[in-house]
Amino acid sequence: MPLSKIMNIKNFFFTTLTGVTLLLIPSAVAQTSSASSSTSSRIIREAIATKRINWGLRQDSPPISFKDPIGGWEGFCTNLTDLLDKYLREKQFINNDINIVRYPISIQDRFKKTRYPYQDSLHLAGECGSDSIRKNETGITFSHVFYATKTLLLIRKTEEAKFSFLKTNSLPNFSSNSKPKIGVINTSITPDRLQSFFNSLLSEMEIVNIQGGRSQLIDALVDKRVDAVASDEIILRRILKELDLETPNEFYIDSELVISYETYGLILPSDDSKWVQIINDFFINKKYDIQLLTQQYIIPPSPPSLFTKELIFTLLMIIATLSGLSWVGYMYWVRRQNFRSEIKPNLDPKTPIFANGYALLIGVGESDYQPLSLPVTVKDIQALHQVLVDPNFCAYPNNRQHIRLLHDQEATRSKILEQLNWLKQQAEANPEATVVVYYSGHGWFSKSQNSYYLLPHDINPFDLESSSLSAEDFTNALRQIKSQRLLVIVDSCHAAGMATAKKAPSDFKEIPIPESVINDLSQGKGRVVFTSSQGEESSWIRPDKQMSIYTYHLIEAMKGEGNQAHENFVKISHLMKHLSHQVPVSARTLCQEEQTPYFSVEAEDFPIALLKGRRPKIRQQGVKSD
């Protein structure tokens, strides 16, 4: 593969996501549990019998979970288990004579005392620490996400030149004993992340497996056994803080080279689905309290303000003195910006369009069964189409070879599958294809079939199962699209029309797309799935009825509202950053309701559109009214 191709791939990473945590809680089908059904949980039954719930806390993972010098528990997890204890009593899952008992866990023995069937004499109901959510771990499962972070490099400044080849267009020329050495904790998933990120460039580096945890990483750096260490940003910042006490300004964290995006969850035994449901309901019910704990213990505090009264007075005097030169300064700034924009790098400056972009936009709109009609979904896809093909914004080619719309009578089950097959063919013909699939309409869950269905135009309310598009068929069609960059956006739990579908079987319930379906959709390399809401939430329409809240802010993000001023592309991370903040605020302000987008990312950060027009503006607090 040419080096330019390799280095372009290296740019597809998360650059803006830091600590937007509770907005990442996955969809939950189950409603809040009641005390009467809690005895179906093995953990709860054992707690009633033994008068205790055993919980493991990491003792070496500050600020998530750790012990202070005199052996006391500190950090986020300590307070989270206190909150969980209070919640279990409030919901009458446990009585006052049952206590949560904490046990220390190291990175070397995590999972061991929680994995079911138990292999240890100590049986844990869960573990809390800086534990990245993993798939396919036998005997354990993970709760909803409580924090999101990034995998970065902490580098010795004197060795910075060794890593410069990762950001340039030249291959290194290292001898075998001069390759940059990167230390990783041997029991972590970081080695796998490095392999995925660096790919063929990994042969130009030496990965050093470190036995132990954070302290051993510090020792490897201090002893100069490695030139850098790779770990989660939250851990690296703690390491850097400790290193600066001994050797100030000798190390730095490279925040531009994002290796992966990680999410933390609680570790739970896989056999007790009722217990998992209780824990996930806890995250949903107490999300604001947990968000406060996250801000208190995990998210770094903002630096103190430098603007004292004296400094403000001095600045005002300077501004007043220079006011006569404001026009000259303005003209100089304009000319400078024009010059910078002329020399700003572009991956392909000869291409004025996002030539590899393909999109299928589905807005069901009018339904054969009138109570299920959603006219606003047509307005959503038309507005989204407009910004995608606008040469001043996303710059997708404006033709049917690159972008297609399905709405009203065209949005039938067969037509949707037919057009997904068209995307498959386009991706096969263009290996560089970036594909967007957007669905806006109703989505219903069948309790008896334990299946999820999207409701197309030609839905039969007397035979929902056979006339709708099952999640299984939708997923299978998406899996045939072999693009390395696929974004699926599902807006499928609209508040409008839900109560009017009188002929729908009582077995069916309208909910956001469940977590299990999202996991199926995101299987495979380069898959990203967005949903507009989660849990028991609905997807809300703006008061002017012209667009859904979610699509309104999605279009804002496509226009660069989540970008920095110097950026030429809208990436997945930019969309996530903007949607995760703006959608909940608008839902509360405009509709007095909760709506929390969800993101499932099984890919490196990649561009989804050009950014040719408006650059982000400074937002006023609150929600735009237009």
Helices and strands as residue ranges (DSSP letters): H 3-9, G 22-24, G 35-40, H 42-50, E 52-58, E 60-61, E 65-67, E 73-74, H 76-90, E 99-105, E 126-128, E 140-156, G 157-167, E 181-185, H 190-198, G 199-204, E 206-210, H 214-222, E 228-232, H 233-246, E 251-254, E 260-269, H 273-285, H 287-297, H 309-322, G 323-325, H 326-343, E 357-363, G 370-372, H 375-389, E 403-407, G 408-410, H 413-429, E 434-440, E 443-446, E 451-454, H 464-467, E 469-470, H 471-479, E 485-491, G 498-500, E 508-510, H 515-521, E 527-531, H 549-558, E 569-571, H 572-591, E 598-602, E 607-610
